[in-house]
Amino acid sequence: MLKGLGGLGDMAKMMKAAQEMQGKMAELQEELARTVVVGEAGAGLVKARCTAKGEVTGLDIDASILVASEKEVVEDLILAAIHDAQAKAAARGASEMQKMAESMGLPADMKLPF
């Protein structure tokens, strides 16, 4: 198509590749927003759900720990479950980004998005 224009043909290829990458990144971001991970604390007494993008979407607290004298323990367990869920979300997101980079022929250690 652009063979007679020297380096412009390569530029067109690069622009097309960049657009494809942008589309794939948008798809991946949507997938991460739909993917749910669960973090736990207190041997499963408190569970936190969040998207793979790190947004907390819910909590499940076993009623047996809802004792007024244990308020601080419950608060700590809730925070620990949320942190666990967010750590799992970050790991999932990084893993999916790495898979996408490798599928596009980019170096495995390249950080996306740029």
N, C-alpha and C positions, 0 to 999 in steps of 0.2 A: 504494500500500500504506500509506504513512504520511503521506498528504497532509494530513490533518487535524491533524497534530502539529507544524506549523510547521517550525522548523529541525531537528527530529529526523530528518526525511527526508533532509536534506542530510548529517547526521552518519552516517546509515546508508550513504549512498553513499560517503562518505569512508572508512568502515571497510571496506566491500567493496573499494574501490580499494586500500587499504593491504594487505589480505589477498592480493589478486591480485599486487601488487608483491612481497610477501614470497615468494609461490610462484614467481614468475618469477626472483627473486634466487636462490632455492634451486636451481632448475633450471640457472641460469647457472653457479653455483658447481660443480655436478656436472659440467657440460660442460667447464669449465676444468680440473677435476681429470683428465678423460679426454683432453684435448687435449695433444699432445706437440710441443714445439719443440726445435730442435737449434741449439746454439751451436758455433762453431768457433774454433780458434786454430792458428797455424802453417800457414796455407794448407791447412787441413783435416787436418793430421796428428793433431790431437786434436779430438774431438767430444764434446760433453756433451749429453745428453738430459734434459729436465725437463718437468714438466707446466706448463700455462699458469698454474698457481698458484705456480710457482717451486720445486717439489720436484724435486731432482735424482734421476733414475731410472736413469741409466747413463752410461758413458764408453766411448769407442772410441779407442784409442791405437795409432797406426801403429807396428809393431814396429821400424821402422828408426830411431826416435829413442830406443830403450831401450838406451842406452849409459851405463855407470856414470859415466863422466867428464862426462856431460851431465845429471846428476841435477837440478840446479837449473833448467836450461832446461826439462826435462820438467815439473817441478813448476809452473813459471811458466805453461807452456802449458796445463796442466790447469786451473789457477785462471782463466786468461783464457777458456778455453772455457766453464767453469761460469758466469762472470760474463756472458759473451755470451748464453748460454742463458737466464739469469735476467732479463737486460735484455729479451730478446725475449718472455719470458713475461709480464713486467710490461706491456710495450707491448700484447701481445695481450689481456691481461685488461682493460686500460683501454679498448681499442678496443671490446671486447664490451660493457662496461658502458655506454659512450657510445651504442652502437647500441640497447641496451635502453632507456636513458633517453629517447632520441629517439622510439622506437616507442611509448612511453607518454605522449608529449606533454610531457615535461619539458625544461627548457632543456639544450642540448647541453653546456654547461660545468658542469652540476651533477654533483657528485662522489657516486658511489654506492659502497658503501652509505653512508648518512648518517652 
